[in-house]
């Protein structure tokens, strides 16, 4: 553990799978979907591989969130069954995913208390990607919004996203930290933009968000969210 800095810094937090659980809910839907699909020639792993590729294509066009998942599940049905999905099939898929819309937000352990204390020492911002209405619903349900001086919902997190955040808010990059669970969206582009980064792993991080972490002094790796209090 290094000494806790006494100077005020800016801590930018990811939301999904950093502050609250998200992908595990999607995985439960996908498990139910794979049970329902029950392809006669393809096993679950083979169908999941098809779905992973469909999701890669979907993200590029439709972004993230429940609507994107529904699109991917429908496209996957058509690919593995080699025909158009019926209205009944699409209705069944929608029913499987209904829990994503109605599910209450489940905070990662220790998040609320950690943010409360960090907010007495540093400026906290929230940077989350996805469909605006869906992300705003989760933010509202989390009861965490009051901890943040600014909340930013973006379609994607790229290097330019972080550079724009620094410019728009007049931040000092070297004293700004991006905190999240995704190497692809939270760590790598933030570092390229000149920010520091904190990697807080989540066992259920989406496969499309995984990547190799850079081995440099600007990346702090923690085991769990409350460990932030030992460093900031």
ZIHUGI-V504701 format. One record per pair of residues at least 4 apart in sequence whose C-alpha atoms are under 8 Angstrom apart, sorted by sequence separation. I is the first residue (numbers start at 1). J is the second residue. D is the distance in Angstrom with one decimal. If there is no record, write none. Layout:
i: [I,I]
j: [J,J]
d: [D,D]
This chain:
i: [14,15,16,17,21,22,23,24,25,26,27,28,29,30,31,32,33,34,39,42,43,44,45,46,47,48,49,50,51,52,53,54,55,56,57,58,59,64,65,66,67,68,69,70,71,72,73,74,75,76,77,78,79,85,86,87,88,89,90,91,92,93,94,97,98,99,107,110,111,112,113,114,115,116,117,118,119,130,131,132,133,134,135,136,137,138,139,140,144,157,158,159,160,161,162,163,164,165,166,167,172,173,182,183,184,185,186,187,188,189,190,191,201,205,206,215,223,224,227,228,13,14,15,16,17,38,42,58,59,63,64,77,78,85,107,119,130,139,140,156,157,166,171,181,182,183,184,185,190,191,205,214,222,13,16,17,38,62,78,118,129,139,145,165,166,180,190,191,222,16,77,78,128,166,179,180,190,39,77,178,179,59,178,34,58,75,187,74,186,187,178,187,34,58,34,55,58,74,183,55,136,178,180,182,54,135,177,178,179,180,181,74,176,177,178,179,180,181,182,73,174,175,176,177,178,179,180,181,199,51,54,132,173,174,175,177,179,180,181,197,198,199,200,201,51,54,126,132,173,174,196,197,198,199,200,201,70,124,125,130,131,132,173,182,195,196,197,198,199,200,201,70,124,125,126,127,128,129,130,131,181,185,198,200,51,123,124,125,126,127,128,129,130,184,188,200,50,123,124,125,126,127,128,129,130,183,184,187,188,70,125,127,129,158,162,182,183,184,191,119,129,157,162,182,183,191,50,119,156,157,182,183,50,159,163,183,66,116,158,159,162,112,115,157,158,187,47,105,159,160,66,159,66,107,105,106,104,105,33,37,39,39,33,33,32,64,65,64,65,29,63,64,29,63,65,26,25,21,20,21,20,21,20,21,19,20,19,18,17,64,19,63,63,11,13,15,114,118,121,9,10,11,12,13,14,15,16,114,117,8,9,10,11,12,13,14,15,8,9,10,11,12,13,14,111,114,118,8,10,12,13,110,111,114,109,110,108,20,56,10,18,18,17,18,12,14,17,10,11,12,13,14,15,9,10,11,12,13,14,9,10,11,12,13,14,9,11,14,24,23,24,18,23,23,18,17,17,17,18,4,4,5,3,4,5,2,3,4,1,2,1]
j: [18,19,20,21,25,26,27,28,29,30,31,32,33,34,35,36,37,38,43,46,47,48,49,50,51,52,53,54,55,56,57,58,59,60,61,62,63,68,69,70,71,72,73,74,75,76,77,78,79,80,81,82,83,89,90,91,92,93,94,95,96,97,98,101,102,103,111,114,115,116,117,118,119,120,121,122,123,134,135,136,137,138,139,140,141,142,143,144,148,161,162,163,164,165,166,167,168,169,170,171,176,177,186,187,188,189,190,191,192,193,194,195,205,209,210,219,227,228,231,232,18,19,20,21,22,43,47,63,64,68,69,82,83,90,112,124,135,144,145,161,162,171,176,186,187,188,189,190,195,196,210,219,227,19,22,23,44,68,84,124,135,145,151,171,172,186,196,197,228,23,84,85,135,173,186,187,197,47,85,186,187,68,187,44,68,85,197,85,197,198,190,199,47,71,48,69,72,90,199,72,153,195,197,199,72,153,195,196,197,198,199,93,195,196,197,198,199,200,201,93,194,195,196,197,198,199,200,201,219,72,75,153,194,195,196,198,200,201,202,218,219,220,221,222,73,76,148,154,195,196,218,219,220,221,222,223,93,147,148,153,154,155,196,205,218,219,220,221,222,223,224,94,148,149,150,151,152,153,154,155,205,209,222,224,76,148,149,150,151,152,153,154,155,209,213,225,76,149,150,151,152,153,154,155,156,209,210,213,214,97,152,154,156,185,189,209,210,211,218,147,157,185,190,210,211,219,79,148,185,186,211,212,80,189,193,213,97,147,189,190,193,144,147,189,190,219,80,138,192,193,100,193,101,142,141,142,141,142,73,77,80,81,93,96,96,129,130,130,131,96,130,131,97,131,134,100,100,105,105,106,106,107,107,108,107,108,108,108,108,155,111,155,156,122,124,126,225,229,232,121,122,123,124,125,126,127,128,226,229,121,122,123,124,125,126,127,128,122,123,124,125,126,127,128,225,228,232,123,125,127,128,225,226,229,225,226,225,142,208,171,179,180,180,181,176,178,181,175,176,177,178,179,180,175,176,177,178,179,180,176,177,178,179,180,181,177,179,186,204,204,205,200,205,206,202,202,204,205,225,229,230,231,230,231,232,230,231,232,230,231,231]
d: [5.9,5.0,5.7,4.7,7.5,6.9,6.1,6.3,6.6,6.3,6.1,6.4,6.1,6.1,6.3,6.2,6.0,6.3,6.9,5.7,6.4,6.0,6.2,6.5,6.3,6.1,6.5,6.3,6.1,6.4,6.6,6.1,6.0,6.9,6.9,5.5,4.3,5.6,6.4,6.2,6.3,6.2,6.1,6.2,6.2,6.0,6.4,6.6,6.3,6.2,5.9,5.3,7.1,6.1,6.3,6.1,6.2,6.3,6.2,6.2,6.3,6.4,6.1,7.5,6.6,5.4,6.7,6.0,6.1,6.2,6.4,6.1,5.9,7.0,7.3,6.0,6.2,7.4,6.1,6.0,6.1,6.5,6.2,6.1,6.1,6.0,6.9,7.5,7.8,5.6,6.9,6.4,5.9,6.3,6.2,6.2,5.8,6.0,5.6,6.6,6.3,8.0,5.2,4.7,5.8,6.4,6.2,6.1,6.3,6.2,6.5,5.1,7.7,6.8,6.9,7.4,7.1,8.0,7.3,6.0,7.7,7.1,6.5,6.3,5.4,7.8,6.2,6.8,6.0,6.4,7.5,7.9,5.1,6.6,7.9,6.3,6.3,6.8,7.0,7.7,7.4,4.7,7.1,6.9,6.6,5.8,7.2,8.0,5.3,5.9,7.2,7.3,6.5,8.0,5.4,6.7,7.8,5.8,5.1,7.9,7.6,6.4,7.7,7.8,7.0,5.5,6.9,6.6,7.6,7.6,7.9,5.5,7.5,6.7,6.8,7.2,6.8,8.0,6.4,6.5,7.7,7.1,7.0,6.3,6.6,7.9,5.7,6.6,7.6,7.2,6.6,6.9,7.5,7.5,7.7,7.4,6.4,6.4,7.5,5.6,8.0,6.9,8.0,7.5,5.9,7.2,5.9,6.3,5.8,6.4,5.6,7.4,5.7,4.6,4.6,4.6,5.5,4.9,7.7,7.1,6.8,7.5,6.1,4.9,6.1,6.1,5.7,4.9,7.1,6.9,7.0,6.2,5.8,5.8,7.4,6.7,7.1,7.7,6.0,6.3,5.7,6.2,6.4,7.5,7.1,6.6,6.4,7.5,4.9,6.6,4.9,4.9,4.7,4.9,5.3,6.7,7.0,6.8,4.9,7.0,7.9,8.0,7.5,7.1,7.8,6.1,6.3,5.8,6.2,6.2,7.1,6.8,4.9,5.7,6.3,6.2,6.4,5.5,6.4,6.7,7.1,6.7,7.2,5.9,5.6,7.5,5.9,5.0,4.7,4.8,5.0,4.6,5.2,5.1,7.2,6.3,6.7,6.8,7.5,6.0,6.0,6.0,6.3,5.2,7.1,6.5,5.9,7.4,7.3,7.3,7.9,7.5,5.5,6.9,7.4,5.4,5.7,5.7,7.3,6.5,6.7,5.5,6.0,6.2,5.4,8.0,8.0,8.0,8.0,7.4,7.9,6.8,7.8,4.6,5.8,6.0,7.5,6.8,5.6,6.3,6.2,7.1,6.6,7.4,7.9,7.7,7.4,6.4,6.4,7.5,6.8,5.5,7.5,7.2,6.2,7.8,7.1,5.8,8.0,7.6,7.7,7.9,7.2,7.0,7.0,7.7,6.0,4.9,6.3,6.1,6.5,6.4,5.9,7.3,7.3,7.2,6.8,7.3,6.6,5.7,5.4,6.2,4.0,6.2,5.9,4.9,5.6,7.0,7.7,7.8,6.1,6.7,7.7,6.9,7.4,7.1,7.7,7.0,7.9,8.0,5.9,6.2,5.9,6.1,6.2,7.0,7.3,5.7,7.8,6.1,5.2,4.8,5.0,4.6,4.8,5.3,5.5,5.0,6.3,5.9,6.2,5.5,5.9,5.4,6.6,7.6,7.1,7.3,7.4,6.5,7.9,6.8,6.8,6.8,7.7,5.7,7.8,7.9,7.4,7.7,8.0,5.5,7.9,5.8,7.3,7.5,6.6,6.4,5.9,5.9,6.0,6.1,7.7,5.4,4.7,4.9,4.8,4.9,5.0,6.0,6.3,6.2,6.0,6.3,7.7,7.9,7.1,7.1,5.6,6.1,8.0,7.1,6.3,6.2,7.3,6.4,7.7,6.9,7.8,8.0,6.3,7.2,7.8,4.8,5.9,7.6,6.7,5.2,6.6,6.4,7.1]
